Amino acid sequence: MIATELRQKGVEQEQILEALETIDDGAEYQSAFSLAMKKYATMSRLESDVQIRRIQSLLQRKGFAFPVITQVIRDLGIGTEFND
């Protein structure tokens, strides 16, 4: 998603790749978790499967990878679908 936004703003591909390399896994996770927490705080009365679906959808739209999304949902403590 970041790459797409940068491309739309006219940033060259080489610069985009350089920028993406600077994003580490910890920062990506923290960003995803923060966004998910904001969403989760507004859904306290919903069933856990609805909460999971909405948070997963939000994070996917924002461009987060499935492993990051899975970890965020686990860490939020909702749903058992993601626990092995």
PDB file as gemmi writes it, atoms N, CA and C in Angstrom:
CRYST1    1.000    1.000    1.000  90.00  90.00  90.00 P 1                      
ATOM      1  N   MET A   1       0.821  -1.189   0.000  1.00  0.00           N  
ATOM      2  CA  MET A   1       0.000   0.000   0.000  1.00  0.00           C  
ATOM      3  C   MET A   1       0.872   1.262   0.000  1.00  0.00           C  
ATOM      4  N   ILE A   2       1.939   1.231   0.773  1.00  0.00           N  
ATOM      5  CA  ILE A   2       2.855   2.371   0.808  1.00  0.00           C  
ATOM      6  C   ILE A   2       3.465   2.590  -0.573  1.00  0.00           C  
ATOM      7  N   ALA A   3       3.884   1.494  -1.202  1.00  0.00           N  
ATOM      8  CA  ALA A   3       4.489   1.595  -2.533  1.00  0.00           C  
ATOM      9  C   ALA A   3       3.506   2.200  -3.528  1.00  0.00           C  
ATOM     10  N   THR A   4       2.268   1.780  -3.474  1.00  0.00           N  
ATOM     11  CA  THR A   4       1.252   2.304  -4.384  1.00  0.00           C  
ATOM     12  C   THR A   4       1.042   3.798  -4.178  1.00  0.00           C  
ATOM     13  N   GLU A   5       0.949   4.200  -2.923  1.00  0.00           N  
ATOM     14  CA  GLU A   5       0.757   5.616  -2.629  1.00  0.00           C  
ATOM     15  C   GLU A   5       1.943   6.453  -3.114  1.00  0.00           C  
ATOM     16  N   LEU A   6       3.142   5.944  -2.908  1.00  0.00           N  
ATOM     17  CA  LEU A   6       4.322   6.681  -3.356  1.00  0.00           C  
ATOM     18  C   LEU A   6       4.363   6.777  -4.880  1.00  0.00           C  
ATOM     19  N   ARG A   7       4.004   5.680  -5.549  1.00  0.00           N  
ATOM     20  CA  ARG A   7       3.966   5.688  -7.018  1.00  0.00           C  
ATOM     21  C   ARG A   7       2.980   6.726  -7.520  1.00  0.00           C  
ATOM     22  N   GLN A   8       1.815   6.801  -6.892  1.00  0.00           N  
ATOM     23  CA  GLN A   8       0.792   7.766  -7.294  1.00  0.00           C  
ATOM     24  C   GLN A   8       1.256   9.202  -7.099  1.00  0.00           C  
ATOM     25  N   LYS A   9       2.173   9.403  -6.171  1.00  0.00           N  
ATOM     26  CA  LYS A   9       2.697  10.743  -5.918  1.00  0.00           C  
ATOM     27  C   LYS A   9       3.897  11.062  -6.797  1.00  0.00           C  
ATOM     28  N   GLY A  10       4.259  10.099  -7.682  1.00  0.00           N  
ATOM     29  CA  GLY A  10       5.329  10.353  -8.632  1.00  0.00           C  
ATOM     30  C   GLY A  10       6.727   9.984  -8.161  1.00  0.00           C  
ATOM     31  N   VAL A  11       6.834   9.234  -7.080  1.00  0.00           N  
ATOM     32  CA  VAL A  11       8.140   8.819  -6.570  1.00  0.00           C  
ATOM     33  C   VAL A  11       8.669   7.683  -7.442  1.00  0.00           C  
ATOM     34  N   GLU A  12       9.957   7.730  -7.752  1.00  0.00           N  
ATOM     35  CA  GLU A  12      10.563   6.714  -8.609  1.00  0.00           C  
ATOM     36  C   GLU A  12      10.666   5.379  -7.880  1.00  0.00           C  
ATOM     37  N   GLN A  13      10.613   4.282  -8.660  1.00  0.00           N  
ATOM     38  CA  GLN A  13      10.616   2.927  -8.110  1.00  0.00           C  
ATOM     39  C   GLN A  13      11.835   2.668  -7.222  1.00  0.00           C  
ATOM     40  N   GLU A  14      12.992   3.132  -7.638  1.00  0.00           N  
ATOM     41  CA  GLU A  14      14.211   2.913  -6.855  1.00  0.00           C  
ATOM     42  C   GLU A  14      14.097   3.548  -5.466  1.00  0.00           C  
ATOM     43  N   GLN A  15      13.564   4.744  -5.425  1.00  0.00           N  
ATOM     44  CA  GLN A  15      13.376   5.430  -4.143  1.00  0.00           C  
ATOM     45  C   GLN A  15      12.336   4.720  -3.283  1.00  0.00           C  
ATOM     46  N   ILE A  16      11.317   4.174  -3.916  1.00  0.00           N  
ATOM     47  CA  ILE A  16      10.289   3.436  -3.189  1.00  0.00           C  
ATOM     48  C   ILE A  16      10.898   2.209  -2.530  1.00  0.00           C  
ATOM     49  N   LEU A  17      11.700   1.469  -3.279  1.00  0.00           N  
ATOM     50  CA  LEU A  17      12.341   0.269  -2.733  1.00  0.00           C  
ATOM     51  C   LEU A  17      13.252   0.613  -1.562  1.00  0.00           C  
ATOM     52  N   GLU A  18      13.983   1.698  -1.685  1.00  0.00           N  
ATOM     53  CA  GLU A  18      14.850   2.136  -0.588  1.00  0.00           C  
ATOM     54  C   GLU A  18      14.031   2.474   0.656  1.00  0.00           C  
ATOM     55  N   ALA A  19      12.928   3.153   0.448  1.00  0.00           N  
ATOM     56  CA  ALA A  19      12.077   3.537   1.582  1.00  0.00           C  
ATOM     57  C   ALA A  19      11.473   2.304   2.260  1.00  0.00           C  
ATOM     58  N   LEU A  20      11.050   1.343   1.476  1.00  0.00           N  
ATOM     59  CA  LEU A  20      10.438   0.146   2.031  1.00  0.00           C  
ATOM     60  C   LEU A  20      11.442  -0.697   2.814  1.00  0.00           C  
ATOM     61  N   GLU A  21      12.696  -0.660   2.416  1.00  0.00           N  
ATOM     62  CA  GLU A  21      13.733  -1.416   3.116  1.00  0.00           C  
ATOM     63  C   GLU A  21      13.977  -0.882   4.524  1.00  0.00           C  
ATOM     64  N   THR A  22      13.647   0.375   4.748  1.00  0.00           N  
ATOM     65  CA  THR A  22      13.888   0.975   6.063  1.00  0.00           C  
ATOM     66  C   THR A  22      12.825   0.595   7.094  1.00  0.00           C  
ATOM     67  N   ILE A  23      11.727   0.010   6.631  1.00  0.00           N  
ATOM     68  CA  ILE A  23      10.659  -0.390   7.551  1.00  0.00           C  
ATOM     69  C   ILE A  23      11.023  -1.741   8.138  1.00  0.00           C  
ATOM     70  N   ASP A  24      11.212  -1.800   9.446  1.00  0.00           N  
ATOM     71  CA  ASP A  24      11.544  -3.080  10.067  1.00  0.00           C  
ATOM     72  C   ASP A  24      10.283  -3.776  10.562  1.00  0.00           C  
ATOM     73  N   ASP A  25      10.421  -5.061  10.871  1.00  0.00           N  
ATOM     74  CA  ASP A  25       9.277  -5.869  11.286  1.00  0.00           C  
ATOM     75  C   ASP A  25       8.626  -5.341  12.553  1.00  0.00           C  
ATOM     76  N   GLY A  26       9.434  -4.887  13.488  1.00  0.00           N  
ATOM     77  CA  GLY A  26       8.894  -4.369  14.741  1.00  0.00           C  
ATOM     78  C   GLY A  26       8.038  -3.133  14.535  1.00  0.00           C  
ATOM     79  N   ALA A  27       8.501  -2.247  13.682  1.00  0.00           N  
ATOM     80  CA  ALA A  27       7.743  -1.023  13.405  1.00  0.00           C  
ATOM     81  C   ALA A  27       6.449  -1.352  12.672  1.00  0.00           C  
ATOM     82  N   GLU A  28       6.516  -2.316  11.757  1.00  0.00           N  
ATOM     83  CA  GLU A  28       5.318  -2.716  11.019  1.00  0.00           C  
ATOM     84  C   GLU A  28       4.286  -3.310  11.981  1.00  0.00           C  
ATOM     85  N   TYR A  29       4.756  -4.202  12.853  1.00  0.00           N  
ATOM     86  CA  TYR A  29       3.852  -4.821  13.824  1.00  0.00           C  
ATOM     87  C   TYR A  29       3.237  -3.756  14.735  1.00  0.00           C  
ATOM     88  N   GLN A  30       4.058  -2.859  15.242  1.00  0.00           N  
ATOM     89  CA  GLN A  30       3.568  -1.833  16.163  1.00  0.00           C  
ATOM     90  C   GLN A  30       2.522  -0.953  15.496  1.00  0.00           C  
ATOM     91  N   SER A  31       2.737  -0.615  14.253  1.00  0.00           N  
ATOM     92  CA  SER A  31       1.782   0.190  13.512  1.00  0.00           C  
ATOM     93  C   SER A  31       0.460  -0.560  13.337  1.00  0.00           C  
ATOM     94  N   ALA A  32       0.551  -1.837  12.976  1.00  0.00           N  
ATOM     95  CA  ALA A  32      -0.646  -2.658  12.800  1.00  0.00           C  
ATOM     96  C   ALA A  32      -1.393  -2.822  14.123  1.00  0.00           C  
ATOM     97  N   PHE A  33      -0.658  -3.073  15.194  1.00  0.00           N  
ATOM     98  CA  PHE A  33      -1.283  -3.277  16.504  1.00  0.00           C  
ATOM     99  C   PHE A  33      -1.994  -2.014  16.965  1.00  0.00           C  
ATOM    100  N   SER A  34      -1.358  -0.879  16.782  1.00  0.00           N  
ATOM    101  CA  SER A  34      -1.946   0.396  17.184  1.00  0.00           C  
ATOM    102  C   SER A  34      -3.252   0.658  16.430  1.00  0.00           C  
ATOM    103  N   LEU A  35      -3.231   0.426  15.139  1.00  0.00           N  
ATOM    104  CA  LEU A  35      -4.424   0.609  14.315  1.00  0.00           C  
ATOM    105  C   LEU A  35      -5.527  -0.364  14.743  1.00  0.00           C  
ATOM    106  N   ALA A  36      -5.151  -1.614  14.992  1.00  0.00           N  
ATOM    107  CA  ALA A  36      -6.123  -2.623  15.401  1.00  0.00           C  
ATOM    108  C   ALA A  36      -6.728  -2.294  16.767  1.00  0.00           C  
ATOM    109  N   MET A  37      -5.914  -1.793  17.688  1.00  0.00           N  
ATOM    110  CA  MET A  37      -6.421  -1.434  19.012  1.00  0.00           C  
ATOM    111  C   MET A  37      -7.488  -0.340  18.923  1.00  0.00           C  
ATOM    112  N   LYS A  38      -7.257   0.638  18.071  1.00  0.00           N  
ATOM    113  CA  LYS A  38      -8.237   1.710  17.898  1.00  0.00           C  
ATOM    114  C   LYS A  38      -9.566   1.143  17.407  1.00  0.00           C  
ATOM    115  N   LYS A  39      -9.479   0.243  16.435  1.00  0.00           N  
ATOM    116  CA  LYS A  39     -10.690  -0.378  15.885  1.00  0.00           C  
ATOM    117  C   LYS A  39     -11.353  -1.268  16.931  1.00  0.00           C  
ATOM    118  N   TYR A  40     -10.551  -2.062  17.615  1.00  0.00           N  
ATOM    119  CA  TYR A  40     -11.056  -3.002  18.620  1.00  0.00           C  
ATOM    120  C   TYR A  40     -11.803  -2.274  19.742  1.00  0.00           C  
ATOM    121  N   ALA A  41     -11.327  -1.117  20.111  1.00  0.00           N  
ATOM    122  CA  ALA A  41     -11.950  -0.344  21.189  1.00  0.00           C  
ATOM    123  C   ALA A  41     -13.378   0.085  20.849  1.00  0.00           C  
ATOM    124  N   THR A  42     -13.702   0.122  19.585  1.00  0.00           N  
ATOM    125  CA  THR A  42     -15.044   0.548  19.168  1.00  0.00           C  
ATOM    126  C   THR A  42     -15.996  -0.631  18.978  1.00  0.00           C  
ATOM    127  N   MET A  43     -15.511  -1.862  19.198  1.00  0.00           N  
ATOM    128  CA  MET A  43     -16.316  -3.041  18.876  1.00  0.00           C  
ATOM    129  C   MET A  43     -16.568  -3.950  20.071  1.00  0.00           C  
ATOM    130  N   SER A  44     -16.605  -3.430  21.260  1.00  0.00           N  
ATOM    131  CA  SER A  44     -16.686  -4.258  22.466  1.00  0.00           C  
ATOM    132  C   SER A  44     -17.951  -5.110  22.540  1.00  0.00           C  
ATOM    133  N   ARG A  45     -19.002  -4.679  21.931  1.00  0.00           N  
ATOM    134  CA  ARG A  45     -20.274  -5.411  22.035  1.00  0.00           C  
ATOM    135  C   ARG A  45     -20.470  -6.440  20.924  1.00  0.00           C  
ATOM    136  N   LEU A  46     -19.555  -6.509  19.987  1.00  0.00           N  
ATOM    137  CA  LEU A  46     -19.693  -7.439  18.865  1.00  0.00           C  
ATOM    138  C   LEU A  46     -19.112  -8.808  19.209  1.00  0.00           C  
ATOM    139  N   GLU A  47     -19.593  -9.818  18.522  1.00  0.00           N  
ATOM    140  CA  GLU A  47     -19.064 -11.171  18.686  1.00  0.00           C  
ATOM    141  C   GLU A  47     -17.607 -11.205  18.231  1.00  0.00           C  
ATOM    142  N   SER A  48     -16.835 -12.124  18.804  1.00  0.00           N  
ATOM    143  CA  SER A  48     -15.411 -12.176  18.484  1.00  0.00           C  
ATOM    144  C   SER A  48     -15.149 -12.467  17.008  1.00  0.00           C  
ATOM    145  N   ASP A  49     -15.983 -13.283  16.362  1.00  0.00           N  
ATOM    146  CA  ASP A  49     -15.753 -13.566  14.942  1.00  0.00           C  
ATOM    147  C   ASP A  49     -15.953 -12.318  14.086  1.00  0.00           C  
ATOM    148  N   VAL A  50     -16.881 -11.457  14.481  1.00  0.00           N  
ATOM    149  CA  VAL A  50     -17.103 -10.191  13.766  1.00  0.00           C  
ATOM    150  C   VAL A  50     -15.919  -9.255  14.008  1.00  0.00           C  
ATOM    151  N   GLN A  51     -15.442  -9.210  15.251  1.00  0.00           N  
ATOM    152  CA  GLN A  51     -14.286  -8.375  15.568  1.00  0.00           C  
ATOM    153  C   GLN A  51     -13.077  -8.807  14.738  1.00  0.00           C  
ATOM    154  N   ILE A  52     -12.825 -10.101  14.698  1.00  0.00           N  
ATOM    155  CA  ILE A  52     -11.686 -10.622  13.929  1.00  0.00           C  
ATOM    156  C   ILE A  52     -11.820 -10.248  12.470  1.00  0.00           C  
ATOM    157  N   ARG A  53     -12.992 -10.484  11.912  1.00  0.00           N  
ATOM    158  CA  ARG A  53     -13.213 -10.206  10.491  1.00  0.00           C  
ATOM    159  C   ARG A  53     -12.986  -8.729  10.169  1.00  0.00           C  
ATOM    160  N   ARG A  54     -13.479  -7.861  11.015  1.00  0.00           N  
ATOM    161  CA  ARG A  54     -13.344  -6.415  10.755  1.00  0.00           C  
ATOM    162  C   ARG A  54     -11.897  -5.937  10.915  1.00  0.00           C  
ATOM    163  N   ILE A  55     -11.228  -6.428  11.938  1.00  0.00           N  
ATOM    164  CA  ILE A  55      -9.827  -6.030  12.132  1.00  0.00           C  
ATOM    165  C   ILE A  55      -8.963  -6.595  11.017  1.00  0.00           C  
ATOM    166  N   GLN A  56      -9.188  -7.852  10.671  1.00  0.00           N  
ATOM    167  CA  GLN A  56      -8.417  -8.462   9.585  1.00  0.00           C  
ATOM    168  C   GLN A  56      -8.628  -7.698   8.283  1.00  0.00           C  
ATOM    169  N   SER A  57      -9.855  -7.366   7.980  1.00  0.00           N  
ATOM    170  CA  SER A  57     -10.176  -6.627   6.761  1.00  0.00           C  
ATOM    171  C   SER A  57      -9.504  -5.254   6.754  1.00  0.00           C  
ATOM    172  N   LEU A  58      -9.566  -4.554   7.876  1.00  0.00           N  
ATOM    173  CA  LEU A  58      -8.938  -3.235   7.989  1.00  0.00           C  
ATOM    174  C   LEU A  58      -7.435  -3.327   7.729  1.00  0.00           C  
ATOM    175  N   LEU A  59      -6.786  -4.266   8.397  1.00  0.00           N  
ATOM    176  CA  LEU A  59      -5.337  -4.391   8.258  1.00  0.00           C  
ATOM    177  C   LEU A  59      -4.937  -4.843   6.855  1.00  0.00           C  
ATOM    178  N   GLN A  60      -5.738  -5.700   6.239  1.00  0.00           N  
ATOM    179  CA  GLN A  60      -5.451  -6.112   4.862  1.00  0.00           C  
ATOM    180  C   GLN A  60      -5.565  -4.926   3.917  1.00  0.00           C  
ATOM    181  N   ARG A  61      -6.611  -4.117   4.101  1.00  0.00           N  
ATOM    182  CA  ARG A  61      -6.774  -2.930   3.243  1.00  0.00           C  
ATOM    183  C   ARG A  61      -5.605  -1.966   3.398  1.00  0.00           C  
ATOM    184  N   LYS A  62      -5.031  -1.930   4.595  1.00  0.00           N  
ATOM    185  CA  LYS A  62      -3.895  -1.036   4.843  1.00  0.00           C  
ATOM    186  C   LYS A  62      -2.575  -1.638   4.356  1.00  0.00           C  
ATOM    187  N   GLY A  63      -2.620  -2.886   3.889  1.00  0.00           N  
ATOM    188  CA  GLY A  63      -1.430  -3.477   3.277  1.00  0.00           C  
ATOM    189  C   GLY A  63      -0.558  -4.321   4.191  1.00  0.00           C  
ATOM    190  N   PHE A  64      -1.051  -4.674   5.367  1.00  0.00           N  
ATOM    191  CA  PHE A  64      -0.253  -5.502   6.269  1.00  0.00           C  
ATOM    192  C   PHE A  64      -0.300  -6.954   5.828  1.00  0.00           C  
ATOM    193  N   ALA A  65       0.798  -7.659   6.024  1.00  0.00           N  
ATOM    194  CA  ALA A  65       0.908  -9.064   5.641  1.00  0.00           C  
ATOM    195  C   ALA A  65       0.121  -9.941   6.607  1.00  0.00           C  
ATOM    196  N   PHE A  66      -0.315 -11.110   6.126  1.00  0.00           N  
ATOM    197  CA  PHE A  66      -1.113 -12.016   6.938  1.00  0.00           C  
ATOM    198  C   PHE A  66      -0.426 -12.430   8.239  1.00  0.00           C  
ATOM    199  N   PRO A  67       0.885 -12.741   8.227  1.00  0.00           N  
ATOM    200  CA  PRO A  67       1.518 -13.099   9.511  1.00  0.00           C  
ATOM    201  C   PRO A  67       1.441 -11.978  10.554  1.00  0.00           C  
ATOM    202  N   VAL A  68       1.554 -10.747  10.128  1.00  0.00           N  
ATOM    203  CA  VAL A  68       1.444  -9.605  11.049  1.00  0.00           C  
ATOM    204  C   VAL A  68       0.016  -9.510  11.574  1.00  0.00           C  
ATOM    205  N   ILE A  69      -0.949  -9.659  10.681  1.00  0.00           N  
ATOM    206  CA  ILE A  69      -2.359  -9.597  11.069  1.00  0.00           C  
ATOM    207  C   ILE A  69      -2.681 -10.699  12.078  1.00  0.00           C  
ATOM    208  N   THR A  70      -2.207 -11.891  11.797  1.00  0.00           N  
ATOM    209  CA  THR A  70      -2.449 -13.024  12.687  1.00  0.00           C  
ATOM    210  C   THR A  70      -1.879 -12.763  14.071  1.00  0.00           C  
ATOM    211  N   GLN A  71      -0.665 -12.245  14.128  1.00  0.00           N  
ATOM    212  CA  GLN A  71      -0.033 -11.965  15.419  1.00  0.00           C  
ATOM    213  C   GLN A  71      -0.783 -10.874  16.178  1.00  0.00           C  
ATOM    214  N   VAL A  72      -1.218  -9.860  15.480  1.00  0.00           N  
ATOM    215  CA  VAL A  72      -1.970  -8.774  16.122  1.00  0.00           C  
ATOM    216  C   VAL A  72      -3.254  -9.313  16.742  1.00  0.00           C  
ATOM    217  N   ILE A  73      -3.971 -10.139  15.996  1.00  0.00           N  
ATOM    218  CA  ILE A  73      -5.228 -10.691  16.503  1.00  0.00           C  
ATOM    219  C   ILE A  73      -4.968 -11.589  17.712  1.00  0.00           C  
ATOM    220  N   ARG A  74      -3.915 -12.373  17.645  1.00  0.00           N  
ATOM    221  CA  ARG A  74      -3.545 -13.203  18.811  1.00  0.00           C  
ATOM    222  C   ARG A  74      -3.253 -12.320  20.023  1.00  0.00           C  
ATOM    223  N   ASP A  75      -2.478 -11.280  19.798  1.00  0.00           N  
ATOM    224  CA  ASP A  75      -2.075 -10.414  20.904  1.00  0.00           C  
ATOM    225  C   ASP A  75      -3.240  -9.608  21.469  1.00  0.00           C  
ATOM    226  N   LEU A  76      -4.245  -9.359  20.654  1.00  0.00           N  
ATOM    227  CA  LEU A  76      -5.444  -8.696  21.156  1.00  0.00           C  
ATOM    228  C   LEU A  76      -6.280  -9.651  22.001  1.00  0.00           C  
ATOM    229  N   GLY A  77      -6.032 -10.946  21.839  1.00  0.00           N  
ATOM    230  CA  GLY A  77      -6.726 -11.946  22.644  1.00  0.00           C  
ATOM    231  C   GLY A  77      -8.134 -12.243  22.206  1.00  0.00           C  
ATOM    232  N   ILE A  78      -8.437 -12.002  20.944  1.00  0.00           N  
ATOM    233  CA  ILE A  78      -9.775 -12.309  20.451  1.00  0.00           C  
ATOM    234  C   ILE A  78      -9.722 -13.525  19.546  1.00  0.00           C  
ATOM    235  N   GLY A  79     -10.711 -14.367  19.700  1.00  0.00           N  
ATOM    236  CA  GLY A  79     -10.860 -15.523  18.831  1.00  0.00           C  
ATOM    237  C   GLY A  79      -9.837 -16.604  19.053  1.00  0.00           C  
ATOM    238  N   THR A  80     -10.257 -17.807  18.876  1.00  0.00           N  
ATOM    239  CA  THR A  80      -9.357 -18.952  18.995  1.00  0.00           C  
ATOM    240  C   THR A  80      -8.995 -19.515  17.631  1.00  0.00           C  
ATOM    241  N   GLU A  81      -9.564 -18.965  16.572  1.00  0.00           N  
ATOM    242  CA  GLU A  81      -9.314 -19.462  15.217  1.00  0.00           C  
ATOM    243  C   GLU A  81      -7.849 -19.358  14.835  1.00  0.00           C  
ATOM    244  N   PHE A  82      -7.124 -18.424  15.449  1.00  0.00           N  
ATOM    245  CA  PHE A  82      -5.745 -18.180  15.073  1.00  0.00           C  
ATOM    246  C   PHE A  82      -4.760 -18.895  15.988  1.00  0.00           C  
ATOM    247  N   ASN A  83      -5.260 -19.549  17.013  1.00  0.00           N  
ATOM    248  CA  ASN A  83      -4.376 -20.258  17.930  1.00  0.00           C  
ATOM    249  C   ASN A  83      -4.186 -21.684  17.448  1.00  0.00           C  
ATOM    250  N   ASP A  84      -2.935 -22.110  17.333  1.00  0.00           N  
ATOM    251  CA  ASP A  84      -2.636 -23.464  16.854  1.00  0.00           C  
ATOM    252  C   ASP A  84      -2.660 -24.455  17.983  1.00  0.00           C  
TER     253      ASP A  84                                                      
END                                                                             
